[in-house]
């Protein structure tokens, strides 16, 4: 069992669709996306050897919206314009996830050491991550610490089911392809989440039936250190 559990908090968050990141006014979704939580874990610890799988998230605080005015450059001309950003406020989430070995990088096979990556991941969670943590966008600083998933009192513990309709799940990059259709391209995934008593159980990327190819892209390859090549030979 290579599960990791942690709590991430932040004063504000902005979880948006990818097409809304180019400019103009932005409004956050009510819940964090699979891709956003995966990005947090990759900031905590990541290597091309592993792929993080988000199992579930527990929403601890109520949904609050904070509006903030932003000065942004106009798409045409040299003048600036004013836009309104709607952030989630006072965010707190408990996350449970695990990793699998990335079969799209066979050159990393000598590094397929489950215990090693699990212990490093736990140490990085205790230290707050290897890189800065963000909740959706860079201006939304986040902080992580270890926790036991399910402990503590959450605002939605007795709310029952809350459906959110069609929402963005994440992007499948070519180095994480799981089928012939997702090889050599970037694929966007959609799904319909339902929160039960504050907990959202994510489906796996390969279980998303609503997908769309965004563009073509070839995966990056990584060179193995010479000493590891010798061990393989």
N, C-alpha and C positions, 0 to 999 in steps of 0.2 A: 504494500500500500504506500504509494508515493504521494499522498495527499499533503497539501499545505493549507493552512488556515490563517487568515490575517484580517485585521480591521483597517480600513482606510477612511480618513476623515479629511475634511476641508471646509474652509469658510464658504466657498462657492464652487459650482461646477457648471459645465456647459457641454452637454452631450447632444450633438447635432448630426444630421445626415451629412455624408461627405460632400454632396453638391451644394450645401449651404455654407461651406467653409471659405469660399472664394471672396466674398464681400457682401455688403448690404446688412440688413438687420438679421439677427439670429435669435432663436428661441430654443431653450434646452428641452429635451424630452424629460419625462417625469422620472425615468429610471436609467441607470447606467447600462450601456450596451455591452454585448459580449466583447466587441473589439476594444472598447475603452478599458475594460477590466483586464483583458489580455495585454494591452499596452502597459498597464500598471505593473503586471507581473514581469514583463520583459524589461522594465526599468529596474525592478528589484533584482532579477537575475535572468540572463538569457545567454545561450550559446546555440549555434546552428545545429548542434547535436540533438536538441530537444525541441518539442512543440508543446506549448501550454494549452491545456483544455480547461475551460471554466465550467465547473459543475453547477454551482448555485451561488446566489447572492441574497443576503438578508438586508432589507431596508430598515434601518433603525429609527430614523427621524422622519417627521411628517414632511410632505411636499410644501415647500415655500418658494415663492418666486421673488427675485430681486431685480428690478429694472435698472439699467445703467446706460447712460449716454456715452457714445464713442465717436471720436472724430476719425473718419476714414477717407482715403483719397477717392475721388470720383473715377469711374471707369474711363471717362473721356474728359480731357482738359486737365489743367494744373491745379484746380481748386479742390478744397476738401469739403466733405459733407458730414452731416450728423446722422448717426444710426443708433437704434435702440437695441441693446442686448438684454435678453431675459435669462438670468442665471438661476440655477437652483441654489438655495441658501442653506447653510448649516447642514452639510451632508455628512452622513456616517453610514458605512456599509460593512458588513461582515462577508467575507468571500472564502469559498472553498474551491480548490482547483487541484489538478494533478498534471503531470507531464508524460508524454510518450516520446520515444525516439523517432527522429525524423528520417524516414526511409528514403526521402528524396535527396538525402546527402549521404550516399554510401561511403564517401571518402572519410566520413566522421565515425565509421564503425568502431575503430579502436577506442573511441571515447564513450562508448555505450556502457557507462558505469552508473547504474541506478542509485546506489547508495551514495556515491560521491556527489552527484548533482542534487540529491535530496538534502544532504547535510549542508551543502553550500547554500541552497535556497533558504533553508531555515535560518542560517546565520545571517544572511542578507536581510531577511525580514526583521530579525531582532535589531539590526543596525539601521533600519529605515530605508534599505535599498541601495543599490550601487549608483544609481542615477537619480536625478530629481523626479519626483512623482507629480503627475498632473491629472486632474479630473476633467478629461475631455479636451481642454486647450491649455496652452502654456501659462496663461494668466491665472489659471485656477490651481494654485499650489495644493498638494495633498501630502498626507503623512500616514505612514503605515506602522503597525506594531502587531506582534503575535496576539492571537485570541483563540478561544475555543468556539467554534461555530455553534450558534444556538443559545449561548449563555447571555444573560442580561435581559432586560425588558426592552422590547421594541414597540414603537408606536402602533404598528399594524398587526400586532400579535393575534388579535381577535376580530380582524376585519373580514375574514372569509376570502372569497375570490374577487379579484379586481382585474378584469381584462383590459388590455391596452391596444387592441386592434393590431393592424399591420405596422410593423416597426422594422427598423434596420437591425440586422444581426451582426454582420461583419464583412470583411473582405478576405477572399482566399487568394493568396499570392502564389505564383508558380512554384516556389520552393516549399510550399505546404500543400501541393495538389493531392487530392484524394481520389481522383477519377480521370478518365481520358478527357472529359469535357473541361476539366479545370487545369490541364497541363498547358503550359506555354501562354498563359493569360492571367489577368486579374478578374476575378468573379465577385460580384456583390451578392450577398445573401439577405433574404428577408424572412421574417417569421411573425407569429402572433403570440406574444407572451401573455401569461396569466400569473398574477401574483397571488399566492395562497398564504394568508396570515403573515404577510411581509416577506415571504420567501419566493424567489423566482428560480425555477430549475431550468437551466439552459439546455437546449437540444444541441447535439454535436453538429459541426459544420456540414458533414456529409448527410445529415438528416434534414437539412433545409431543402424544401422542394421548390421554393420560389427563388430563382437565381437569374443573374443577368451578366453576360460578359461585358466588361468595361473596356479593356484594351489588351493588346498582345504584349507579352513580356517573357523574357527567358530567365530562368533561375540563375542565381549566382553560385559559383563553385568555390570551395575553400581548399587551400593547400594544407596537407598534413605536415607537421614537423618531421624532420628527417629521422629522429630517433623512434617515432611511432611507426614510420614506414618500415623501418628495419624489423620491428617486432612483428608486424603483420606478415612480412616476407618469411 
